[in-house]
Amino acid sequence: MKKAKLLIVGGIAVVLSSCSITLPVNASGEPIGKKVGTAKANVILGMAFNADASIKSAAKNGGITKVATVDIKHFNALGIFQYYETIVTGE
C-alpha cells in the first residue's frame, strides 16, 4: 500500500513539474530606457495559439521605437503546455 501511495504522489509530482528560463537574445547601443514591451505565444500539444511573440510585436505593445535589449522567456510543462515570451526594453 505504501508503494502505491508513493507511485501516485510521484506521478502527480511529475505531471505538475515545469521549467521556465529567460535568456538574453540581443542588446544594442541604445539606452535601456523605462519602457518594457512583451509579446507571447502559447503552444499546446505542439500547436501554436496566439502565436506572435515577435520583437516587432513586443516593441509595439510597449510603445518602443528604439529597442535596447531583447530577452526570450520559455516555459515548458512536460511538453504539453509551453509558452514563449519576448521581452523588449528601450525608448
N, C-alpha and C positions, 0 to 999 in steps of 0.2 A: 504494500500500500504506500509506503514512504517513497519507493522508486517511482510509482505512478504520479504522485504529487510533485516530485522533483521534475519529472518529464513535462508535466503540464506547466509548471512555473517556468521552466527553462524554455519551453515552446513559446509561451507568452512573451518572455523577455526578448527572444529572437524576433518575433513579429513586431514588437514595439521599438526595436532598436533602429537608430537612424544616425546619419552622419551629415555634418554641414561644414563647409570650408569656404573661406573667402580668399581669393588670390588677386594680387595686383596684375594688371594687364598692360597698362600704358601710363606714361607720365610725359607731359610736355613742359615747355619752358614757361607756361602761363602760371600766374599766381593761383594758389589753391582756391581762394575765394570763400564766400559764405554760402553759396548755393549748392544744393545737392539734388540730383535727379535720379530716379530709378525707373527701370523697366523690367518686367518679369514674364517668364514663360513657364507654364505648368505642363508637366508630362506625366500621363497616367498610362501604365502598361505600354510604354513606348510610343504613345500617340500624343502629339503636342496640342495643347489648348491655350488660347490667349498667347500665341507664340511670337510675340515681338519683344524680344529682350535686347534690341539693338542699342548701340551707343547713341545713334541719332534720336531714337525714341526717349531714351533716358535723359538726354540733354534737353529735348523739347519739354518733357514733363517737369524738369527743374527750371525751365526758363534760362538755360545756359547757352551762351553763344561762343564763349571761349573755354574749351574743355582743358582742364589741368590734369586730372587723374581719372583713370578708369579701373574699377575693380569688378570682378565677377564672383558672385556667391553661388555655390552649388549645394543643394540639399538633396539627400537621397535616403529614402526609407525602403530598404530591401529591393530596390529597383522597381518597385510597384508604383510609388509616387515620387516624383522628382520635381524640383524647380530650379531654374536658372534666373538669377537677378543681376542685372548690370547696374552698377552704382557709379555715377559720374559726378565729379566736383568741378567747380570753376566759377566764372562770372558770366 
